[in-house]
Amino acid sequence: MTHLTRCVVDRGYRHQMSYTIKQLRQTSDDQLIAVHDQVAVGVAPSVNYYLDELRRREMAAVMRSSNRLAQASLMLALMNTVVAVVAVVVAVTFGGGG
């Protein structure tokens, strides 16, 4: 049982605790999910609970889109480099002194 789980389940009943930033940062995603699931059983969600999840999903979609854009930009830069190298080779090879 993790420290966070021990904080949540104390003396046979569940209650919500605040954690230090250090504790939160040292806790794995799986541990935080487990603690959330334990606490969520006895907590009524507020509107912000749903809004936060919608924001998280929106941010995940934005990050995926941004990643696709970055990959496309990289491919464009690589193709531009290839075209520039070919242009230099053609200019050196066929570009006589006029």
N, C-alpha and C positions, 0 to 999 in steps of 0.2 A: 504494500500500500504506500502510495507516494505521500509526501508532506501535504500536498493540496487535498488529496482524498481524505486524509486524517482530519484536516480542518473542516471539511464539509460534513463528514459523518462523525459526529461527536456525541457520546453518551446515548447512542441508539436513536437519535433523531437528526434530521437534516436541517442545516441552516446555511445561509449565504454568508461568505466571508470575503473580505477584500484581501488581496495579496500584494506584497511588495513588488515593485518593478523587477527587482532581481529574481524573485521567485517565478514571476511570469516568464521572464526571458530564459530561465533555466529549465522550464517545463516544455516537454515535447508537445507537438500538435495533438498526438493521440491522447496524452494525459489530459490536456485541456479539454478535449472533446469529451472524455470520460467524466471529468468533473462537471462540465456543463450539463451533460445528460443526467447526472445524479441530482444536480440542483434544479434542473428544469421540471422535474416531476412535481415539485410543490410550489412552483412559481407561475403566476398568471402573466402572460406576455402583455406588454404594452404595445401601442402602435409603433413605437420606435423599433421594437424587436423586428417587425416585418419590414419597416423602412430600411433598417440597417442591412437586412438580408438582400433586399432589392438593390441597395447601393453596392454591396459586395459583388453581386452578380453583374451589375453594370460595369464595375471596375474590371472584373475578370474579362468581360467582353471587350472593353477598351484596350486592355493589355494584349489580348490575342490579336486585335486589329493592328495595334501599334507594332507588334512583333512581325506580322505579315508585311507591313509597310517597310520596316527596317530590312527584312530579307529581300524585298523587291528592290530597295535602294542599293543594297550590296550587289545584287545581280546586275543592276544597271551600271554601277561603277566598274565592275569587273568587265562587262562587255565594252564599256567605253575605253578601258585600258587596252583591251585586245584590239579594238579599232585604231587606237592611237599608235600602237606598236606596228600594226600592218601599214598604216599611213607612213610612218617613218621608214619602214623597210622599202616600200614602194618609192618613196621620194629619193632614198639613197640609191636604189637599184636603177631606176628608170629616169631619174631627174638629172639629165645631162646639164652641162654648163651652157646650154642654150644657144 
